[in-house]
């Protein structure tokens, strides 16, 4: 089956107009399959976590009972972005599932909110946070290899505890960043084809039929990809071993015990509140 929907232009040329909508169900099934397989693996196959720990008494004494993780600004950005993302997905795909409503205005407004929130986050992360904390480093890659070897029964040293963000979080951030940028860039151009109450001057002739068609295809593919990514994100957010991280996105802190169990104070140093520089959310 072709994953692109085609049409014939007035000049008899085949041009793409969008993705095939069965991909919505492919994305839902893929997300559900991942959750089932992961739950079985963690519950029945995976060995308990084992980390290298060498904390000094001085370092342990400096850790507060509530470890600050996300600032108020970072949490506000996250939830604004989340709401905008859900509105975009619902307004894009519910009409294709047979639920009819005037979705276009809600969709482009949510798109502008998402775009503004991402621009704010880029500036905030670049100048007011620890920008590099969300990107993989050499220790992440080394420990990923160690965990892989140990998972298949090979001899390898225990990995170190995580920095502020585990490697899988960093990879997820990179993937959703690419998907989000694809949706935003194509969506902003597509706003030139609809009535946006004067925000953009409508110009459906900005591009040719083939360019417009490929833009709609890329927008749709990124959209169905986000279905899977958001399903996975919500799934991990409600898993028992991850709830402390989810809670920190609501209240801004995690418990001292969880921090010391999962995170390395040498890789994610916690400073006193009076001197703490705002960290990446």
C-alpha positions as CSV (number, residue, x, y, z in Angstrom):
1,X,0.0,0.0,0.0
2,X,1.3,3.5,-0.9
3,X,1.8,5.6,2.2
4,X,1.3,8.8,0.1
5,X,-2.1,10.0,-1.3
6,X,-1.7,11.2,-4.9
7,X,-3.8,13.4,-7.2
8,X,-3.7,14.6,-10.7
9,X,-2.9,18.2,-11.4
10,X,-4.8,20.2,-14.1
11,X,-1.8,19.6,-16.4
12,X,-2.1,15.8,-15.9
13,X,0.8,15.4,-13.6
14,X,0.7,13.1,-10.5
15,X,1.3,15.2,-7.4
16,X,1.3,14.1,-3.7
17,X,-1.3,15.7,-1.5
18,X,-0.9,14.1,1.9
19,X,-0.1,10.8,3.7
20,X,-2.4,7.8,3.6
21,X,-4.5,8.0,6.7
22,X,-4.1,4.3,7.6
23,X,-0.7,5.4,9.0
24,X,-2.6,6.8,12.0
25,X,-3.5,3.2,12.9
26,X,0.0,2.0,12.1
27,X,1.3,4.6,14.6
28,X,-1.2,3.6,17.3
29,X,-0.4,-0.1,16.9
30,X,3.3,0.6,16.9
31,X,3.1,2.6,20.1
32,X,0.9,0.0,21.8
33,X,3.2,-2.8,20.7
34,X,6.3,-1.0,22.1
35,X,4.5,-0.5,25.5
36,X,3.5,-4.2,25.7
37,X,7.0,-5.5,24.7
38,X,8.7,-3.1,27.1
39,X,6.4,-4.0,30.0
40,X,7.0,-7.7,29.5
41,X,10.8,-7.2,29.2
42,X,11.1,-5.1,32.4
43,X,8.7,-7.4,34.3
44,X,10.0,-10.8,33.3
45,X,13.4,-10.6,31.6
46,X,15.5,-7.5,32.6
47,X,17.9,-7.9,35.5
48,X,17.7,-5.4,38.3
49,X,19.7,-2.2,37.9
50,X,23.2,-2.2,39.3
51,X,25.3,1.0,39.3
52,X,28.8,1.9,40.4
53,X,28.7,4.0,43.6
54,X,31.5,5.8,45.3
55,X,29.9,8.7,47.1
56,X,31.9,10.4,49.8
57,X,30.3,11.2,53.2
58,X,30.8,14.9,52.5
59,X,28.9,14.7,49.2
60,X,26.1,12.8,50.7
61,X,25.7,15.3,53.6
62,X,25.4,18.1,51.1
63,X,22.3,16.6,49.3
64,X,19.0,18.1,50.5
65,X,15.9,16.0,51.2
66,X,14.2,17.6,48.2
67,X,16.6,17.8,45.2
68,X,15.6,20.7,42.8
69,X,15.2,19.4,39.2
70,X,13.0,21.7,37.1
71,X,12.4,25.4,37.6
72,X,9.0,27.0,37.5
73,X,9.8,28.4,34.0
74,X,10.9,25.0,32.7
75,X,7.7,23.3,34.0
76,X,5.5,26.0,32.6
77,X,7.1,25.6,29.2
78,X,6.7,21.8,29.3
79,X,3.0,21.9,30.1
80,X,2.2,24.7,27.6
81,X,4.0,22.7,24.9
82,X,2.2,19.5,26.0
83,X,-1.2,21.1,25.8
84,X,-0.4,22.6,22.4
85,X,0.8,19.3,21.1
86,X,-2.3,17.4,22.2
87,X,-4.5,20.1,20.6
88,X,-2.6,19.7,17.4
89,X,-2.9,15.9,17.3
90,X,-6.6,15.9,18.2
91,X,-7.5,18.6,15.7
92,X,-5.4,16.9,13.0
93,X,-6.5,13.3,13.4
94,X,-10.0,13.3,15.0
95,X,-11.6,14.5,11.7
96,X,-10.0,11.7,9.9
97,X,-11.5,9.3,12.4
98,X,-15.0,10.5,11.6
99,X,-15.4,13.2,14.3
100,X,-16.3,16.3,12.4
101,X,-15.8,19.8,13.7
102,X,-14.4,23.2,12.6
103,X,-10.8,22.2,13.4
104,X,-8.6,24.4,11.2
105,X,-8.6,27.5,13.4
106,X,-7.9,25.5,16.6
107,X,-5.1,23.7,14.7
108,X,-3.2,26.7,13.5
109,X,-3.6,28.6,16.8
110,X,-2.2,25.6,18.7
111,X,0.6,25.5,16.1
112,X,1.5,29.2,16.8
113,X,1.5,28.5,20.6
114,X,3.8,25.5,20.0
115,X,6.1,27.5,17.9
116,X,6.3,30.3,20.4
117,X,7.0,27.9,23.3
118,X,9.8,26.2,21.4
119,X,11.4,29.5,20.5
120,X,11.2,30.6,24.1
121,X,12.7,27.3,25.2
122,X,15.6,27.5,22.7
123,X,16.5,31.0,24.1
124,X,16.0,30.0,27.7
125,X,18.0,26.8,27.3
126,X,20.8,28.5,25.5
127,X,21.4,31.5,27.8
128,X,19.9,30.6,31.2
129,X,20.3,26.8,31.6
130,X,23.0,24.2,31.3
131,X,22.5,23.7,27.6
132,X,24.7,20.6,27.2
133,X,23.0,18.6,30.0
134,X,20.5,17.2,27.6
135,X,23.0,16.0,25.0
136,X,24.8,12.6,25.1
137,X,28.4,12.5,26.3
138,X,31.2,9.9,26.3
139,X,30.1,8.4,29.6
140,X,26.6,7.9,28.4
141,X,27.8,6.0,25.3
142,X,30.3,4.0,27.4
143,X,27.7,3.0,29.9
144,X,25.2,2.1,27.2
145,X,27.7,-0.4,25.9
146,X,28.2,-1.8,29.4
147,X,24.5,-2.2,29.9
148,X,24.1,-3.9,26.6
149,X,26.9,-6.4,27.3
150,X,25.6,-7.1,30.8
151,X,22.0,-7.6,29.4
152,X,23.2,-10.4,27.1
153,X,25.3,-12.1,29.8
154,X,28.7,-10.7,28.9
155,X,31.3,-9.5,31.4
156,X,31.3,-5.7,31.8
157,X,31.8,-3.3,34.7
158,X,28.6,-1.8,36.2
159,X,27.7,1.5,34.6
160,X,27.8,4.7,36.5
161,X,24.7,6.3,37.6
162,X,23.1,8.8,35.3
163,X,23.7,12.5,35.0
164,X,20.6,14.7,35.2
165,X,19.2,13.0,32.1
166,X,19.6,9.3,31.2
167,X,20.8,8.5,27.7
168,X,17.4,7.3,26.6
169,X,15.9,10.7,27.6
170,X,18.6,12.4,25.6
171,X,17.9,10.3,22.5
172,X,14.2,10.9,23.0
173,X,14.7,14.6,23.2
174,X,16.7,14.6,19.9
175,X,14.1,12.6,18.1
176,X,11.2,14.7,19.2
177,X,13.2,17.8,18.5
178,X,13.5,16.7,14.8
179,X,9.9,15.7,14.6
180,X,8.7,18.9,16.2
181,X,10.9,21.1,13.9
182,X,9.5,19.3,10.8
183,X,5.9,19.9,12.0
184,X,6.6,23.6,12.9
185,X,8.5,24.5,9.7
186,X,6.1,22.9,7.3
187,X,3.1,24.1,9.4
188,X,4.2,27.7,9.2
189,X,4.4,27.5,5.5
190,X,1.0,25.7,5.3
191,X,-0.6,28.6,7.1
192,X,-0.1,30.6,3.9
193,X,-2.9,28.5,2.4
194,X,-5.6,29.2,5.1
195,X,-7.3,32.2,6.5
196,X,-5.4,33.2,9.7
197,X,-7.3,36.3,10.6
198,X,-4.6,38.6,9.2
199,X,-1.6,37.0,10.9
200,X,-0.3,35.7,7.6
201,X,-1.3,37.0,4.1
202,X,-2.9,34.1,2.3
203,X,-0.9,33.0,-0.8
204,X,-1.6,29.5,-2.0
205,X,0.7,30.1,-5.0
206,X,3.8,30.5,-2.9
207,X,5.0,27.1,-4.1
208,X,4.2,24.8,-6.9
209,X,1.9,21.7,-6.6
210,X,4.7,19.3,-6.1
211,X,6.4,21.4,-3.4
212,X,3.2,21.9,-1.5
213,X,2.4,18.2,-1.8
214,X,5.7,17.1,-0.4
215,X,5.3,19.7,2.4
216,X,2.0,18.1,3.4
217,X,3.5,14.7,3.3
218,X,6.4,15.6,5.6
219,X,3.9,17.4,7.9
220,X,1.8,14.3,8.1
221,X,4.6,11.9,8.6
222,X,6.0,14.0,11.4
223,X,2.5,14.1,12.9
224,X,2.0,10.3,13.0
225,X,5.5,10.0,14.3
226,X,4.6,12.3,17.2
227,X,1.6,10.0,18.0
228,X,4.1,7.2,18.8
229,X,6.5,9.5,20.6
230,X,3.8,10.9,22.8
231,X,2.4,7.5,23.6
232,X,5.8,6.3,24.7
233,X,6.4,9.5,26.7
234,X,3.1,9.1,28.6
235,X,3.8,5.4,29.1
236,X,7.1,6.0,30.7
237,X,5.7,8.9,32.7
238,X,3.2,6.6,34.5
239,X,5.5,3.6,35.0
240,X,6.3,3.1,38.8
241,X,10.0,3.5,38.4
242,X,9.7,6.8,36.5
243,X,7.0,8.5,38.6
244,X,9.5,10.4,40.7
245,X,10.7,12.1,37.4
246,X,7.1,12.8,36.4
247,X,6.4,14.2,39.9
248,X,9.4,16.5,39.5
249,X,7.8,18.0,36.4
250,X,4.8,19.0,38.5
251,X,6.5,20.1,41.8
252,X,10.0,20.8,40.6
253,X,11.9,18.4,42.9
254,X,12.6,14.8,43.5
255,X,13.5,12.9,46.7
256,X,17.0,12.6,48.0
257,X,16.7,8.8,48.0
258,X,15.7,8.6,44.3
259,X,18.4,11.1,43.3
260,X,21.1,9.0,45.1
261,X,19.8,5.8,43.6
262,X,19.6,6.9,40.0
263,X,21.9,9.9,39.6
264,X,25.6,10.5,40.2
265,X,26.4,13.6,42.3
266,X,29.6,13.9,40.4
267,X,27.8,14.2,37.1
268,X,24.8,16.2,38.3
269,X,26.0,18.4,41.1
270,X,23.3,19.9,43.4
271,X,24.2,23.3,44.8
272,X,22.7,25.1,47.7
273,X,19.4,27.0,46.7
274,X,21.0,30.4,47.3
275,X,23.8,29.8,44.7
276,X,22.0,27.4,42.3
277,X,22.1,28.5,38.7
278,X,18.9,27.6,37.0
279,X,19.3,24.2,35.3
280,X,17.8,22.8,32.2
281,X,14.2,21.9,32.6
